[in-house]
Amino acid sequence: MCGRYTQTSDVKTLQKRFSLKAAPASLEPRINLTPGQMAPIIALKNGNRMGLFKWGLSPKWAKDSSAGFKMINARAETVAEKPAYKKPFQSQRCLVPADGFYEWKKDPVRGKVPFRFTLREERPFAFAGLWDNSTFTIITTKPNDLVKTIHDRMPVILPEEFEEAWLNPKTSPDRLHAMLAPFDAAAMRHCEVTPLKKPAVDQMDLF
C-alpha cells in the first residue's frame, strides 16, 4: 500500500508542470502526507484544475465517513469492479501530484526502516487517483524491481505522456487498465530516511 508520500512543490511549479487552469493560491510543502489529511489533486473540468481534497475515498452514498481511512488505496487489479471505485474509475479520475513516497522494510534488529522513493531527477510526478465527494484514493499495482526489494505493492506513477489520457473521460477501459502498470524502475531511486514522526509533524527538517 501507499500510506505516506511527499509533495513539496509550490503552486507555480505545479501550474507549469501540469498546465493548470486553476489552483489554490498557495501550498505548504509536505514531506509527511498521511491518510485523512487534505492534499492537492488535479481533475479535468474545462482544463486541468487543482483543488484540495481529503485523502481516503468516502463515496457520497457511504453511511460512515470514517470508511475513507480504509480506502486510501485502490488495487489496480480490482478497481473497475469494487462498488466504491467503479463509478470514479469510469468518470472521476484524477492526478495526485507528488515527488516521493515511503515504504518500510522490516529489519530483524532495527524494526521497520523507512525508505523514500523518488524519480531520479527528483522532479514532480503524478499518482493515478480517483475522487468522489471531495475525497480521493491512490491506485496501487504490483511493485517494480526497485520497490519489490522493500514492499509488495507500489502506487501507480503515470508516465507524463499518459496523464492527459488518464483524465480524458473518453479514454477506453482497456487503455486505462494498460496505464496501471509498475513505473520504470530505472527511472527511480530510493534512499533510507530517518524515522517519520507523528502525522501532525510535517516539517522540512525531518530528513
HELIX and SHEET records of a PDB file:
HELIX    1   1 VAL A   11  PHE A   18  1                                   8    
HELIX    2   2 SER A   65  LYS A   70  5                                   6    
HELIX    3   3 PRO A   83  SER A   91  1                                   9    
HELIX    4   4 VAL A  147  THR A  149  5                                   3    
HELIX    5   5 GLU A  160  PHE A  162  5                                   3    
HELIX    6   6 GLU A  163  LEU A  167  1                                   5    
HELIX    7   7 PRO A  173  MET A  179  1                                   7    
HELIX    8   8 ALA A  185  ALA A  187  5                                   3    
SHEET    1   A 5 ARG A  30  LEU A  33  0                                        
SHEET    2   A 5 TYR A   5  GLN A   7 -1                                        
SHEET    3   A 5 GLY A 100  ASP A 107 -1                                        
SHEET    4   A 5 GLY A 111  LEU A 119 -1                                        
SHEET    5   A 5 MET A 188  GLU A 192 -1                                        
SHEET    1   B 3 LEU A  20  ALA A  22  0                                        
SHEET    2   B 3 ASN A  48  TRP A  55  1                                        
SHEET    3   B 3 MET A  38  LEU A  44 -1                                        
SHEET    1   C 4 LEU A  20  ALA A  22  0                                        
SHEET    2   C 4 ASN A  48  TRP A  55  1                                        
SHEET    3   C 4 THR A 135  THR A 141  1                                        
SHEET    4   C 4 ASN A  73  ARG A  75  1                                        
SHEET    1   D 5 LEU A  20  ALA A  22  0                                        
SHEET    2   D 5 ASN A  48  TRP A  55  1                                        
SHEET    3   D 5 THR A 135  THR A 141  1                                        
SHEET    4   D 5 PHE A 125  ASP A 132 -1                                        
SHEET    5   D 5 ARG A  93  ALA A  98 -1                                        
SHEET    1   E 4 LEU A  20  ALA A  22  0                                        
SHEET    2   E 4 ASN A  48  TRP A  55  1                                        
SHEET    3   E 4 THR A 135  THR A 141  1                                        
SHEET    4   E 4 MET A 154  PRO A 155 -1                                        
SHEET    1   F 5 LEU A  20  ALA A  22  0                                        
SHEET    2   F 5 ASN A  48  TRP A  55  1                                        
SHEET    3   F 5 THR A 135  THR A 141  1                                        
SHEET    4   F 5 PHE A 125  ASP A 132 -1                                        
SHEET    5   F 5 ILE A 157  LEU A 158 -1                                        
END                                                                             
